[in-house]
């Protein structure tokens, strides 16, 4: 347990940021899952729209530090490849 005032504040900040980041990573996973579902069902037009949203989401998460930039690039590249080959 923290004893200093600043350490207590850091604990509060960490809890808040962890919750926020968990929500954002869940959003990313759901976006990827829905895109893969659209690809498997053969909905090419829907997959294109979902791809744009997923790319934007991954870029924002990388920019804010929730995920690493290389992870965002890798996921974006793989999803783009999956949509074009579908």
C-alpha positions in Angstrom: 0.0 0.0 0.0 1.3 3.4 -0.9 2.0 5.8 2.0 2.8 9.1 0.2 0.1 11.3 -1.2 1.7 11.2 -4.7 1.9 7.4 -4.6 -1.7 7.1 -3.8 -2.6 9.4 -6.7 -0.5 7.2 -9.0 -2.4 4.2 -7.9 -5.7 5.9 -8.7 -4.4 7.0 -12.1 -3.1 3.5 -12.9 -6.5 2.0 -12.1 -8.3 4.5 -14.3 -5.9 4.1 -17.2 -6.0 0.3 -17.0 -9.8 0.3 -17.2 -9.7 2.7 -20.1 -7.1 0.7 -22.0 -9.0 -2.6 -21.4 -12.1 -1.1 -22.9 -10.1 0.1 -25.9 -8.4 -3.3 -26.5 -11.8 -5.0 -26.3 -13.1 -2.6 -28.9 -10.2 -3.5 -31.1 -10.7 -7.2 -30.7 -14.5 -6.9 -31.4 -13.7 -4.8 -34.6 -11.3 -7.5 -35.8 -13.7 -10.3 -35.0 -16.6 -8.6 -36.8 -14.4 -8.0 -39.8 -13.2 -11.6 -40.0 -16.9 -12.6 -39.7 -17.8 -10.5 -42.7 -14.9 -11.9 -44.7 -16.0 -15.5 -43.9 -19.6 -14.8 -44.8 -18.5 -13.4 -48.1 -19.8 -9.9 -47.6 -17.1 -8.0 -49.5 -18.7 -4.6 -49.4 -19.4 -4.8 -45.7 -15.8 -6.1 -45.1 -14.4 -3.0 -46.9 -16.4 -0.7 -44.6 -15.4 -2.5 -41.5 -11.7 -2.6 -42.7 -11.6 1.2 -42.8 -13.0 1.5 -39.3 -10.6 -1.2 -38.0 -7.6 0.5 -39.5 -8.6 3.8 -38.0 -9.1 2.2 -34.6 -5.8 0.5 -34.7 -4.0 3.7 -35.7 -5.6 5.6 -32.8 -4.7 2.9 -30.3 -1.1 2.9 -31.5 -0.9 6.7 -31.4 -2.2 6.8 -27.8 0.1 4.0 -26.7 -2.5 1.3 -25.9 -0.9 -1.0 -28.4 2.5 -0.9 -30.0 2.8 0.7 -33.5 4.2 -2.5 -35.0 1.3 -4.5 -33.7 -1.2 -2.0 -35.2 0.7 -2.2 -38.6 0.8 -6.0 -38.5 -2.9 -6.3 -37.8 -3.8 -3.7 -40.4 -1.7 -5.4 -43.0 -3.1 -8.9 -42.3 -6.7 -7.7 -42.3 -6.2 -5.8 -45.6 -4.7 -8.9 -47.1 -7.6 -11.0 -45.9 -10.1 -8.6 -47.4 -8.4 -8.3 -50.8 -8.1 -12.1 -51.1 -11.6 -12.8 -50.0 
